Amino acid sequence: MVGYNGAIYVIEGDFNVGVPRDNYYAIGGGSPFAFGSLHSTRGSSLTPVQRVTMALEAAAAYKAGVRGPFTILQLPEDETTQ
C-alpha cells in the first residue's frame, strides 16, 4: 500500500496496482476490523492519525495476531503542493 499525492495505491503480489473505491484501505489479518472502524469514522471531524489509531485499536481488540505498540508515520506536507 502506497500513499502518494493524496491517493492510495494498493500493489498486489503480482504487481497489479489498484486504487481503492474509498479514500482508505487496510491490509493484514486485522483488516476487516480496521475497515469497519475506518468506514464508521469517514466524514467525521477526527484527524487521519486519530482514525488510523482507532482502526488499529479495533483490529487489536478482535484479532489475536494484532498487537501494539503501533507506529504511525506521517511525512510533512511538501510546501510546493499546498
C-alpha positions as CSV (number, residue, x, y, z in Angstrom):
1,M,0.0,0.0,0.0
2,V,1.4,3.4,-1.0
3,G,0.0,6.9,-0.4
4,Y,1.0,9.5,-2.9
5,N,-0.4,12.9,-3.7
6,G,-3.5,12.4,-1.6
7,A,-4.3,9.0,-3.2
8,I,-3.9,5.4,-2.0
9,Y,-2.5,2.7,-4.3
10,V,-2.5,-1.0,-3.5
11,I,0.2,-3.1,-5.0
12,E,-0.6,-6.8,-5.2
13,G,1.7,-9.7,-5.2
14,D,1.6,-9.9,-9.0
15,F,2.5,-6.2,-9.1
16,N,-1.1,-5.3,-10.2
17,V,-1.8,-1.7,-8.9
18,G,-5.3,-0.9,-7.8
19,V,-6.9,2.2,-6.4
20,P,-9.4,1.7,-3.6
21,R,-13.0,2.9,-4.1
22,D,-12.9,4.8,-0.8
23,N,-10.0,7.0,0.3
24,Y,-8.9,4.5,2.9
25,Y,-7.5,1.0,2.9
26,A,-6.4,-1.7,5.3
27,I,-4.2,-4.8,4.9
28,G,-3.3,-7.8,7.0
29,G,-5.2,-10.2,9.3
30,G,-7.0,-7.4,11.2
31,S,-8.1,-5.6,8.1
32,P,-11.8,-6.5,8.4
33,F,-11.9,-4.8,11.8
34,A,-9.8,-1.8,10.6
35,F,-12.1,-1.4,7.6
36,G,-15.2,-1.3,9.9
37,S,-13.6,1.4,12.0
38,L,-12.4,3.5,9.0
39,H,-15.9,3.2,7.5
40,S,-17.6,4.3,10.6
41,T,-15.4,7.4,11.1
42,R,-15.5,8.7,7.5
43,G,-16.9,12.2,7.3
44,S,-16.1,12.7,11.0
45,S,-14.0,15.6,12.4
46,L,-11.3,13.1,13.5
47,T,-7.8,13.6,12.1
48,P,-6.3,11.0,9.9
49,V,-4.0,9.9,12.7
50,Q,-6.9,9.6,15.1
51,R,-8.8,7.4,12.6
52,V,-5.8,5.2,11.9
53,T,-5.2,4.8,15.7
54,M,-8.8,3.8,16.2
55,A,-8.7,1.3,13.3
56,L,-5.5,-0.3,14.7
57,E,-7.1,-0.5,18.2
58,A,-10.2,-2.1,16.8
59,A,-8.1,-4.7,14.9
60,A,-6.1,-5.4,18.1
61,A,-9.2,-5.8,20.1
62,Y,-10.7,-8.5,17.8
63,K,-7.8,-10.2,16.1
64,A,-5.3,-12.2,18.2
65,G,-2.4,-11.7,15.8
66,V,-2.6,-7.9,16.0
67,R,-0.9,-6.1,18.9
68,G,0.6,-2.7,19.7
69,P,2.6,-0.8,20.1
70,F,1.8,0.8,16.8
71,T,3.9,3.4,14.9
72,I,2.2,5.8,12.7
73,L,4.5,7.7,10.3
74,Q,3.3,10.9,8.7
75,L,5.5,12.8,6.2
76,P,5.4,16.6,6.3
77,E,3.5,18.2,3.6
78,D,5.5,19.5,0.7
79,E,5.1,23.2,0.6
80,T,5.1,23.2,-3.2
81,T,1.9,21.1,-3.3
82,Q,-0.2,23.2,-0.9
